[in-house]
């Protein structure tokens, strides 16, 4: 069973991946894809915020 640190690391990795995909979708003008990714981004952002992760340096999207 993963511990809290492993879960947080996995969430941060997912958060970084989602941001990368969002930036690509925005660049390619894929509005529907971007909107879907934004939902996941906001969920991960909320989880990381509750977990006490400082998103200042890792949040590239800033939405």
N, CA, C, O and CB atoms as a CASP TS submission, in Angstrom:
PFRMAT TS
TARGET T0000
AUTHOR 0000-0000-0000
METHOD Language model
MODEL 1
PARENT N/A
ATOM      1  N   UNK     1       0.851  -1.182   0.000  1.00  0.00           N
ATOM      2  CA  UNK     1       0.000   0.000   0.000  1.00  0.00           C
ATOM      3  C   UNK     1       0.893   1.241   0.000  1.00  0.00           C
ATOM      4  O   UNK     1       1.801   1.350   0.824  1.00  0.00           O
ATOM      5  CB  UNK     1      -0.966   0.001   1.230  1.00  0.00           C
ATOM      6  N   UNK     2       0.641   2.173  -0.917  1.00  0.00           N
ATOM      7  CA  UNK     2       1.493   3.369  -0.982  1.00  0.00           C
ATOM      8  C   UNK     2       1.270   4.289   0.220  1.00  0.00           C
ATOM      9  O   UNK     2       0.166   4.393   0.754  1.00  0.00           O
ATOM     10  CB  UNK     2       1.224   4.140  -2.281  1.00  0.00           C
ATOM     11  N   UNK     3       2.350   4.947   0.625  1.00  0.00           N
ATOM     12  CA  UNK     3       2.230   5.898   1.729  1.00  0.00           C
ATOM     13  C   UNK     3       1.869   7.276   1.184  1.00  0.00           C
ATOM     14  O   UNK     3       1.775   7.468  -0.028  1.00  0.00           O
ATOM     15  CB  UNK     3       3.546   5.963   2.548  1.00  0.00           C
ATOM     16  N   UNK     4       1.668   8.233   2.089  1.00  0.00           N
ATOM     17  CA  UNK     4       1.253   9.577   1.688  1.00  0.00           C
ATOM     18  C   UNK     4       2.213  10.254   0.742  1.00  0.00           C
ATOM     19  O   UNK     4       1.792  10.942  -0.188  1.00  0.00           O
ATOM     20  CB  UNK     4       1.082  10.427   2.887  1.00  0.00           C
ATOM     21  N   UNK     5       3.509  10.064   0.969  1.00  0.00           N
ATOM     22  CA  UNK     5       4.509  10.694   0.108  1.00  0.00           C
ATOM     23  C   UNK     5       4.452  10.132  -1.307  1.00  0.00           C
ATOM     24  O   UNK     5       4.585  10.880  -2.276  1.00  0.00           O
ATOM     25  CB  UNK     5       5.910  10.503   0.692  1.00  0.00           C
ATOM     26  N   UNK     6       4.258   8.830  -1.436  1.00  0.00           N
ATOM     27  CA  UNK     6       4.158   8.213  -2.768  1.00  0.00           C
ATOM     28  C   UNK     6       2.905   8.683  -3.502  1.00  0.00           C
ATOM     29  O   UNK     6       2.929   8.907  -4.712  1.00  0.00           O
ATOM     30  CB  UNK     6       4.151   6.679  -2.650  1.00  0.00           C
ATOM     31  N   UNK     7       1.823   8.827  -2.764  1.00  0.00           N
ATOM     32  CA  UNK     7       0.583   9.299  -3.362  1.00  0.00           C
ATOM     33  C   UNK     7       0.745  10.750  -3.827  1.00  0.00           C
ATOM     34  O   UNK     7       0.305  11.108  -4.919  1.00  0.00           O
ATOM     35  CB  UNK     7      -0.587   9.175  -2.358  1.00  0.00           C
ATOM     36  N   UNK     8       1.376  11.577  -2.997  1.00  0.00           N
ATOM     37  CA  UNK     8       1.598  12.974  -3.355  1.00  0.00           C
ATOM     38  C   UNK     8       2.501  13.084  -4.569  1.00  0.00           C
ATOM     39  O   UNK     8       2.235  13.888  -5.463  1.00  0.00           O
ATOM     40  CB  UNK     8       2.200  13.739  -2.181  1.00  0.00           C
ATOM     41  N   UNK     9       3.566  12.289  -4.620  1.00  0.00           N
ATOM     42  CA  UNK     9       4.473  12.313  -5.770  1.00  0.00           C
ATOM     43  C   UNK     9       3.729  11.923  -7.044  1.00  0.00           C
ATOM     44  O   UNK     9       3.916  12.548  -8.088  1.00  0.00           O
ATOM     45  CB  UNK     9       5.670  11.366  -5.540  1.00  0.00           C
ATOM     46  N   UNK    10       2.895  10.903  -6.964  1.00  0.00           N
ATOM     47  CA  UNK    10       2.128  10.471  -8.133  1.00  0.00           C
ATOM     48  C   UNK    10       1.184  11.594  -8.590  1.00  0.00           C
ATOM     49  O   UNK    10       1.029  11.826  -9.789  1.00  0.00           O
ATOM     50  CB  UNK    10       1.322   9.179  -7.811  1.00  0.00           C
ATOM     51  N   UNK    11       0.563  12.280  -7.641  1.00  0.00           N
ATOM     52  CA  UNK    11      -0.340  13.385  -7.998  1.00  0.00           C
ATOM     53  C   UNK    11       0.425  14.532  -8.639  1.00  0.00           C
ATOM     54  O   UNK    11      -0.059  15.136  -9.596  1.00  0.00           O
ATOM     55  CB  UNK    11      -1.092  13.890  -6.759  1.00  0.00           C
ATOM     56  N   UNK    12       1.605  14.840  -8.130  1.00  0.00           N
ATOM     57  CA  UNK    12       2.430  15.897  -8.722  1.00  0.00           C
ATOM     58  C   UNK    12       2.852  15.505 -10.140  1.00  0.00           C
ATOM     59  O   UNK    12       2.818  16.333 -11.050  1.00  0.00           O
ATOM     60  CB  UNK    12       3.678  16.173  -7.844  1.00  0.00           C
ATOM     61  N   UNK    13       3.243  14.262 -10.322  1.00  0.00           N
ATOM     62  CA  UNK    13       3.620  13.791 -11.659  1.00  0.00           C
ATOM     63  C   UNK    13       2.428  13.906 -12.623  1.00  0.00           C
ATOM     64  O   UNK    13       2.583  14.361 -13.756  1.00  0.00           O
ATOM     65  CB  UNK    13       4.124  12.322 -11.596  1.00  0.00           C
ATOM     66  N   UNK    14       1.246  13.492 -12.163  1.00  0.00           N
ATOM     67  CA  UNK    14       0.045  13.609 -12.988  1.00  0.00           C
ATOM     68  C   UNK    14      -0.259  15.073 -13.301  1.00  0.00           C
ATOM     69  O   UNK    14      -0.632  15.410 -14.425  1.00  0.00           O
ATOM     70  CB  UNK    14      -1.155  12.956 -12.284  1.00  0.00           C
ATOM     71  N   UNK    15      -0.098  15.937 -12.303  1.00  0.00           N
ATOM     72  CA  UNK    15      -0.347  17.374 -12.470  1.00  0.00           C
ATOM     73  C   UNK    15       0.574  17.951 -13.547  1.00  0.00           C
ATOM     74  O   UNK    15       0.133  18.712 -14.408  1.00  0.00           O
ATOM     75  CB  UNK    15      -0.140  18.123 -11.127  1.00  0.00           C
ATOM     76  N   UNK    16       1.832  17.588 -13.491  1.00  0.00           N
ATOM     77  CA  UNK    16       2.791  18.061 -14.496  1.00  0.00           C
ATOM     78  C   UNK    16       2.445  17.536 -15.897  1.00  0.00           C
ATOM     79  O   UNK    16       2.535  18.270 -16.880  1.00  0.00           O
ATOM     80  CB  UNK    16       4.217  17.628 -14.111  1.00  0.00           C
ATOM     81  N   UNK    17       2.053  16.269 -15.976  1.00  0.00           N
ATOM     82  CA  UNK    17       1.670  15.690 -17.264  1.00  0.00           C
ATOM     83  C   UNK    17       0.450  16.403 -17.850  1.00  0.00           C
ATOM     84  O   UNK    17       0.432  16.746 -19.032  1.00  0.00           O
ATOM     85  CB  UNK    17       1.379  14.189 -17.108  1.00  0.00           C
ATOM     86  N   UNK    18      -0.564  16.622 -17.017  1.00  0.00           N
ATOM     87  CA  UNK    18      -1.785  17.285 -17.476  1.00  0.00           C
ATOM     88  C   UNK    18      -1.467  18.679 -18.003  1.00  0.00           C
ATOM     89  O   UNK    18      -1.994  19.094 -19.035  1.00  0.00           O
ATOM     90  CB  UNK    18      -2.820  17.367 -16.338  1.00  0.00           C
ATOM     91  N   UNK    19      -0.607  19.397 -17.295  1.00  0.00           N
ATOM     92  CA  UNK    19      -0.249  20.743 -17.753  1.00  0.00           C
ATOM     93  C   UNK    19       0.432  20.703 -19.123  1.00  0.00           C
ATOM     94  O   UNK    19       0.165  21.538 -19.987  1.00  0.00           O
ATOM     95  CB  UNK    19       0.671  21.425 -16.731  1.00  0.00           C
ATOM     96  N   UNK    20       1.302  19.733 -19.302  1.00  0.00           N
ATOM     97  CA  UNK    20       1.983  19.600 -20.595  1.00  0.00           C
ATOM     98  C   UNK    20       0.970  19.342 -21.705  1.00  0.00           C
ATOM     99  O   UNK    20       1.046  19.948 -22.774  1.00  0.00           O
ATOM    100  CB  UNK    20       3.027  18.460 -20.548  1.00  0.00           C
ATOM    101  N   UNK    21       0.022  18.441 -21.452  1.00  0.00           N
ATOM    102  CA  UNK    21      -1.011  18.136 -22.449  1.00  0.00           C
ATOM    103  C   UNK    21      -1.907  19.348 -22.700  1.00  0.00           C
ATOM    104  O   UNK    21      -2.316  19.590 -23.835  1.00  0.00           O
ATOM    105  CB  UNK    21      -1.863  16.938 -21.991  1.00  0.00           C
ATOM    106  N   UNK    22      -2.216  20.116 -21.642  1.00  0.00           N
ATOM    107  CA  UNK    22      -3.040  21.312 -21.808  1.00  0.00           C
ATOM    108  C   UNK    22      -2.345  22.331 -22.701  1.00  0.00           C
ATOM    109  O   UNK    22      -2.973  22.931 -23.573  1.00  0.00           O
ATOM    110  CB  UNK    22      -3.361  21.937 -20.446  1.00  0.00           C
ATOM    111  N   UNK    23      -1.057  22.525 -22.483  1.00  0.00           N
ATOM    112  CA  UNK    23      -0.308  23.478 -23.298  1.00  0.00           C
ATOM    113  C   UNK    23      -0.273  23.043 -24.760  1.00  0.00           C
ATOM    114  O   UNK    23      -0.380  23.872 -25.663  1.00  0.00           O
ATOM    115  CB  UNK    23       1.117  23.634 -22.762  1.00  0.00           C
ATOM    116  N   UNK    24      -0.123  21.740 -24.986  1.00  0.00           N
ATOM    117  CA  UNK    24      -0.151  21.230 -26.365  1.00  0.00           C
ATOM    118  C   UNK    24      -1.527  21.408 -26.993  1.00  0.00           C
ATOM    119  O   UNK    24      -1.631  21.813 -28.151  1.00  0.00           O
ATOM    120  CB  UNK    24       0.247  19.748 -26.396  1.00  0.00           C
ATOM    121  N   UNK    25      -2.582  21.109 -26.243  1.00  0.00           N
ATOM    122  CA  UNK    25      -3.941  21.243 -26.764  1.00  0.00           C
ATOM    123  C   UNK    25      -4.248  22.700 -27.087  1.00  0.00           C
ATOM    124  O   UNK    25      -4.893  22.995 -28.093  1.00  0.00           O
ATOM    125  CB  UNK    25      -4.963  20.694 -25.755  1.00  0.00           C
ATOM    126  N   UNK    26      -3.787  23.608 -26.235  1.00  0.00           N
ATOM    127  CA  UNK    26      -4.018  25.029 -26.478  1.00  0.00           C
ATOM    128  C   UNK    26      -3.277  25.477 -27.739  1.00  0.00           C
ATOM    129  O   UNK    26      -3.814  26.231 -28.551  1.00  0.00           O
ATOM    130  CB  UNK    26      -3.569  25.868 -25.260  1.00  0.00           C
ATOM    131  N   UNK    27      -2.045  25.006 -27.889  1.00  0.00           N
ATOM    132  CA  UNK    27      -1.229  25.360 -29.059  1.00  0.00           C
ATOM    133  C   UNK    27      -1.869  24.849 -30.350  1.00  0.00           C
ATOM    134  O   UNK    27      -1.821  25.516 -31.383  1.00  0.00           O
ATOM    135  CB  UNK    27       0.195  24.785 -28.914  1.00  0.00           C
ATOM    136  N   UNK    28      -2.470  23.656 -30.277  1.00  0.00           N
ATOM    137  CA  UNK    28      -3.096  23.055 -31.444  1.00  0.00           C
ATOM    138  C   UNK    28      -4.547  23.504 -31.623  1.00  0.00           C
ATOM    139  O   UNK    28      -5.240  23.041 -32.529  1.00  0.00           O
ATOM    140  CB  UNK    28      -3.036  21.549 -31.337  1.00  0.00           C
ATOM    141  N   UNK    29      -4.998  24.409 -30.752  1.00  0.00           N
ATOM    142  CA  UNK    29      -6.363  24.929 -30.786  1.00  0.00           C
ATOM    143  C   UNK    29      -7.399  23.814 -30.686  1.00  0.00           C
ATOM    144  O   UNK    29      -8.397  23.811 -31.408  1.00  0.00           O
ATOM    145  CB  UNK    29      -6.585  25.728 -32.060  1.00  0.00           C
ATOM    146  N   UNK    30      -7.150  22.876 -29.790  1.00  0.00           N
ATOM    147  CA  UNK    30      -8.062  21.755 -29.551  1.00  0.00           C
ATOM    148  C   UNK    30      -8.893  22.063 -28.306  1.00  0.00           C
ATOM    149  O   UNK    30      -8.618  21.558 -27.217  1.00  0.00           O
ATOM    150  CB  UNK    30      -7.274  20.405 -29.383  1.00  0.00           C
ATOM    151  N   UNK    31      -9.901  22.892 -28.488  1.00  0.00           N
ATOM    152  CA  UNK    31     -10.686  23.420 -27.366  1.00  0.00           C
ATOM    153  C   UNK    31     -11.369  22.324 -26.552  1.00  0.00           C
ATOM    154  O   UNK    31     -11.383  22.394 -25.323  1.00  0.00           O
ATOM    155  CB  UNK    31     -11.730  24.386 -27.880  1.00  0.00           C
ATOM    156  N   UNK    32     -11.924  21.331 -27.200  1.00  0.00           N
ATOM    157  CA  UNK    32     -12.616  20.259 -26.481  1.00  0.00           C
ATOM    158  C   UNK    32     -11.637  19.453 -25.634  1.00  0.00           C
ATOM    159  O   UNK    32     -11.932  19.121 -24.486  1.00  0.00           O
ATOM    160  CB  UNK    32     -13.347  19.334 -27.468  1.00  0.00           C
ATOM    161  N   UNK    33     -10.494  19.145 -26.189  1.00  0.00           N
ATOM    162  CA  UNK    33      -9.457  18.421 -25.448  1.00  0.00           C
ATOM    163  C   UNK    33      -8.963  19.254 -24.280  1.00  0.00           C
ATOM    164  O   UNK    33      -8.790  18.741 -23.175  1.00  0.00           O
ATOM    165  CB  UNK    33      -8.282  18.051 -26.369  1.00  0.00           C
ATOM    166  N   UNK    34      -8.739  20.524 -24.518  1.00  0.00           N
ATOM    167  CA  UNK    34      -8.270  21.427 -23.461  1.00  0.00           C
ATOM    168  C   UNK    34      -9.283  21.482 -22.317  1.00  0.00           C
ATOM    169  O   UNK    34      -8.897  21.441 -21.149  1.00  0.00           O
ATOM    170  CB  UNK    34      -8.026  22.848 -24.028  1.00  0.00           C
ATOM    171  N   UNK    35     -10.560  21.572 -22.638  1.00  0.00           N
ATOM    172  CA  UNK    35     -11.600  21.645 -21.612  1.00  0.00           C
ATOM    173  C   UNK    35     -11.626  20.377 -20.762  1.00  0.00           C
ATOM    174  O   UNK    35     -11.783  20.444 -19.543  1.00  0.00           O
ATOM    175  CB  UNK    35     -12.970  21.873 -22.258  1.00  0.00           C
ATOM    176  N   UNK    36     -11.475  19.238 -21.402  1.00  0.00           N
ATOM    177  CA  UNK    36     -11.453  17.956 -20.674  1.00  0.00           C
ATOM    178  C   UNK    36     -10.230  17.894 -19.759  1.00  0.00           C
ATOM    179  O   UNK    36     -10.337  17.493 -18.600  1.00  0.00           O
ATOM    180  CB  UNK    36     -11.444  16.753 -21.668  1.00  0.00           C
ATOM    181  N   UNK    37      -9.081  18.289 -20.276  1.00  0.00           N
ATOM    182  CA  UNK    37      -7.861  18.289 -19.472  1.00  0.00           C
ATOM    183  C   UNK    37      -7.956  19.282 -18.316  1.00  0.00           C
ATOM    184  O   UNK    37      -7.423  19.034 -17.235  1.00  0.00           O
ATOM    185  CB  UNK    37      -6.651  18.620 -20.346  1.00  0.00           C
ATOM    186  N   UNK    38      -8.634  20.400 -18.545  1.00  0.00           N
ATOM    187  CA  UNK    38      -8.768  21.419 -17.504  1.00  0.00           C
ATOM    188  C   UNK    38      -9.530  20.877 -16.302  1.00  0.00           C
ATOM    189  O   UNK    38      -9.206  21.218 -15.164  1.00  0.00           O
ATOM    190  CB  UNK    38      -9.475  22.661 -18.058  1.00  0.00           C
ATOM    191  N   UNK    39     -10.539  20.036 -16.535  1.00  0.00           N
ATOM    192  CA  UNK    39     -11.271  19.418 -15.425  1.00  0.00           C
ATOM    193  C   UNK    39     -10.328  18.578 -14.564  1.00  0.00           C
ATOM    194  O   UNK    39     -10.355  18.660 -13.336  1.00  0.00           O
ATOM    195  CB  UNK    39     -12.431  18.544 -15.958  1.00  0.00           C
ATOM    196  N   UNK    40      -9.505  17.781 -15.212  1.00  0.00           N
ATOM    197  CA  UNK    40      -8.547  16.937 -14.486  1.00  0.00           C
ATOM    198  C   UNK    40      -7.519  17.813 -13.769  1.00  0.00           C
ATOM    199  O   UNK    40      -7.148  17.538 -12.628  1.00  0.00           O
ATOM    200  CB  UNK    40      -7.837  15.949 -15.456  1.00  0.00           C
ATOM    201  N   UNK    41      -7.068  18.852 -14.437  1.00  0.00           N
ATOM    202  CA  UNK    41      -6.107  19.797 -13.860  1.00  0.00           C
ATOM    203  C   UNK    41      -6.660  20.414 -12.578  1.00  0.00           C
ATOM    204  O   UNK    41      -5.966  20.466 -11.563  1.00  0.00           O
ATOM    205  CB  UNK    41      -5.760  20.905 -14.877  1.00  0.00           C
ATOM    206  N   UNK    42      -7.901  20.879 -12.622  1.00  0.00           N
ATOM    207  CA  UNK    42      -8.496  21.512 -11.450  1.00  0.00           C
ATOM    208  C   UNK    42      -8.670  20.518 -10.300  1.00  0.00           C
ATOM    209  O   UNK    42      -8.485  20.876  -9.137  1.00  0.00           O
ATOM    210  CB  UNK    42      -9.843  22.129 -11.815  1.00  0.00           C
ATOM    211  N   UNK    43      -9.023  19.283 -10.622  1.00  0.00           N
ATOM    212  CA  UNK    43      -9.150  18.254  -9.583  1.00  0.00           C
ATOM    213  C   UNK    43      -7.808  17.969  -8.923  1.00  0.00           C
ATOM    214  O   UNK    43      -7.707  17.909  -7.697  1.00  0.00           O
ATOM    215  CB  UNK    43      -9.724  16.963 -10.175  1.00  0.00           C
ATOM    216  N   UNK    44      -6.788  17.795  -9.741  1.00  0.00           N
ATOM    217  CA  UNK    44      -5.448  17.541  -9.193  1.00  0.00           C
ATOM    218  C   UNK    44      -4.946  18.737  -8.394  1.00  0.00           C
ATOM    219  O   UNK    44      -4.312  18.566  -7.353  1.00  0.00           O
ATOM    220  CB  UNK    44      -4.457  17.214 -10.322  1.00  0.00           C
ATOM    221  N   UNK    45      -5.221  19.933  -8.867  1.00  0.00           N
ATOM    222  CA  UNK    45      -4.804  21.139  -8.166  1.00  0.00           C
ATOM    223  C   UNK    45      -5.465  21.208  -6.787  1.00  0.00           C
ATOM    224  O   UNK    45      -4.817  21.562  -5.802  1.00  0.00           O
ATOM    225  CB  UNK    45      -5.152  22.393  -8.996  1.00  0.00           C
ATOM    226  N   UNK    46      -6.731  20.875  -6.721  1.00  0.00           N
ATOM    227  CA  UNK    46      -7.446  20.874  -5.445  1.00  0.00           C
ATOM    228  C   UNK    46      -6.858  19.837  -4.490  1.00  0.00           C
ATOM    229  O   UNK    46      -6.651  20.124  -3.311  1.00  0.00           O
ATOM    230  CB  UNK    46      -8.942  20.600  -5.669  1.00  0.00           C
ATOM    231  N   UNK    47      -6.593  18.648  -4.991  1.00  0.00           N
ATOM    232  CA  UNK    47      -6.021  17.586  -4.151  1.00  0.00           C
ATOM    233  C   UNK    47      -4.657  18.000  -3.613  1.00  0.00           C
ATOM    234  O   UNK    47      -4.372  17.834  -2.427  1.00  0.00           O
ATOM    235  CB  UNK    47      -5.899  16.269  -4.946  1.00  0.00           C
ATOM    236  N   UNK    48      -3.820  18.538  -4.491  1.00  0.00           N
ATOM    237  CA  UNK    48      -2.480  18.945  -4.065  1.00  0.00           C
ATOM    238  C   UNK    48      -2.533  20.110  -3.076  1.00  0.00           C
ATOM    239  O   UNK    48      -1.722  20.176  -2.152  1.00  0.00           O
ATOM    240  CB  UNK    48      -1.635  19.333  -5.281  1.00  0.00           C
ATOM    241  N   UNK    49      -3.469  21.013  -3.263  1.00  0.00           N
ATOM    242  CA  UNK    49      -3.619  22.132  -2.340  1.00  0.00           C
ATOM    243  C   UNK    49      -4.026  21.627  -0.957  1.00  0.00           C
ATOM    244  O   UNK    49      -3.471  22.063   0.052  1.00  0.00           O
ATOM    245  CB  UNK    49      -4.658  23.140  -2.873  1.00  0.00           C
ATOM    246  N   UNK    50      -4.983  20.719  -0.908  1.00  0.00           N
ATOM    247  CA  UNK    50      -5.417  20.140   0.365  1.00  0.00           C
ATOM    248  C   UNK    50      -4.269  19.371   1.023  1.00  0.00           C
ATOM    249  O   UNK    50      -4.153  19.347   2.249  1.00  0.00           O
ATOM    250  CB  UNK    50      -6.632  19.209   0.150  1.00  0.00           C
ATOM    251  N   UNK    51      -3.422  18.745   0.203  1.00  0.00           N
ATOM    252  CA  UNK    51      -2.280  17.993   0.727  1.00  0.00           C
ATOM    253  C   UNK    51      -1.150  18.902   1.201  1.00  0.00           C
ATOM    254  O   UNK    51      -0.158  18.432   1.758  1.00  0.00           O
ATOM    255  CB  UNK    51      -1.758  17.046  -0.331  1.00  0.00           C
ATOM    256  N   UNK    52      -1.308  20.208   0.975  1.00  0.00           N
ATOM    257  CA  UNK    52      -0.305  21.158   1.448  1.00  0.00           C
ATOM    258  C   UNK    52       0.860  21.381   0.500  1.00  0.00           C
ATOM    259  O   UNK    52       1.892  21.917   0.905  1.00  0.00           O
ATOM    260  CB  UNK    52       0.222  20.702   2.742  1.00  0.00           C
ATOM    261  N   UNK    53       0.709  20.978  -0.760  1.00  0.00           N
ATOM    262  CA  UNK    53       1.774  21.156  -1.746  1.00  0.00           C
ATOM    263  C   UNK    53       1.748  22.604  -2.246  1.00  0.00           C
ATOM    264  O   UNK    53       0.699  23.110  -2.646  1.00  0.00           O
ATOM    265  CB  UNK    53       1.613  20.151  -2.936  1.00  0.00           C
ATOM    266  N   UNK    54       2.895  23.255  -2.219  1.00  0.00           N
ATOM    267  CA  UNK    54       3.025  24.611  -2.730  1.00  0.00           C
ATOM    268  C   UNK    54       3.129  24.532  -4.254  1.00  0.00           C
ATOM    269  O   UNK    54       4.104  24.012  -4.796  1.00  0.00           O
ATOM    270  CB  UNK    54       4.269  25.340  -2.108  1.00  0.00           C
ATOM    271  N   UNK    55       2.120  25.051  -4.924  1.00  0.00           N
ATOM    272  CA  UNK    55       2.055  24.941  -6.390  1.00  0.00           C
ATOM    273  C   UNK    55       2.709  26.114  -7.112  1.00  0.00           C
ATOM    274  O   UNK    55       2.736  26.145  -8.342  1.00  0.00           O
ATOM    275  CB  UNK    55       0.616  24.831  -6.830  1.00  0.00           C
ATOM    276  N   UNK    56       3.229  27.063  -6.372  1.00  0.00           N
ATOM    277  CA  UNK    56       3.782  28.276  -6.973  1.00  0.00           C
ATOM    278  C   UNK    56       4.778  27.983  -8.081  1.00  0.00           C
ATOM    279  O   UNK    56       4.700  28.590  -9.149  1.00  0.00           O
ATOM    280  CB  UNK    56       4.444  29.116  -5.917  1.00  0.00           C
ATOM    281  N   UNK    57       5.696  27.085  -7.858  1.00  0.00           N
ATOM    282  CA  UNK    57       6.752  26.825  -8.844  1.00  0.00           C
ATOM    283  C   UNK    57       6.362  25.798  -9.895  1.00  0.00           C
ATOM    284  O   UNK    57       6.962  25.760 -10.969  1.00  0.00           O
ATOM    285  CB  UNK    57       7.993  26.362  -8.145  1.00  0.00           C
ATOM    286  N   UNK    58       5.375  24.969  -9.609  1.00  0.00           N
ATOM    287  CA  UNK    58       5.063  23.894 -10.579  1.00  0.00           C
ATOM    288  C   UNK    58       3.809  24.154 -11.395  1.00  0.00           C
ATOM    289  O   UNK    58       3.554  23.434 -12.361  1.00  0.00           O
ATOM    290  CB  UNK    58       4.905  22.583  -9.857  1.00  0.00           C
ATOM    291  N   UNK    59       3.014  25.162 -11.039  1.00  0.00           N
ATOM    292  CA  UNK    59       1.792  25.436 -11.782  1.00  0.00           C
ATOM    293  C   UNK    59       2.097  26.366 -12.952  1.00  0.00           C
ATOM    294  O   UNK    59       2.265  27.572 -12.770  1.00  0.00           O
ATOM    295  CB  UNK    59       0.717  26.054 -10.861  1.00  0.00           C
ATOM    296  N   UNK    60       2.166  25.792 -14.158  1.00  0.00           N
ATOM    297  CA  UNK    60       2.474  26.569 -15.354  1.00  0.00           C
ATOM    298  C   UNK    60       1.226  27.195 -15.962  1.00  0.00           C
ATOM    299  O   UNK    60       1.321  28.187 -16.686  1.00  0.00           O
ATOM    300  CB  UNK    60       3.164  25.693 -16.381  1.00  0.00           C
ATOM    301  N   UNK    61       0.073  26.634 -15.681  1.00  0.00           N
ATOM    302  CA  UNK    61      -1.162  27.092 -16.307  1.00  0.00           C
ATOM    303  C   UNK    61      -1.750  28.288 -15.565  1.00  0.00           C
ATOM    304  O   UNK    61      -2.227  29.229 -16.199  1.00  0.00           O
ATOM    305  CB  UNK    61      -2.180  25.957 -16.360  1.00  0.00           C
ATOM    306  N   UNK    62      -1.725  28.267 -14.247  1.00  0.00           N
ATOM    307  CA  UNK    62      -2.174  29.366 -13.378  1.00  0.00           C
ATOM    308  C   UNK    62      -3.642  29.728 -13.599  1.00  0.00           C
ATOM    309  O   UNK    62      -3.990  30.908 -13.656  1.00  0.00           O
ATOM    310  CB  UNK    62      -1.311  30.597 -13.610  1.00  0.00           C
ATOM    311  N   UNK    63      -4.500  28.721 -13.724  1.00  0.00           N
ATOM    312  CA  UNK    63      -5.951  28.969 -13.873  1.00  0.00           C
ATOM    313  C   UNK    63      -6.661  28.602 -12.605  1.00  0.00           C
ATOM    314  O   UNK    63      -7.882  28.734 -12.521  1.00  0.00           O
ATOM    315  CB  UNK    63      -6.542  28.175 -15.056  1.00  0.00           C
TER
END
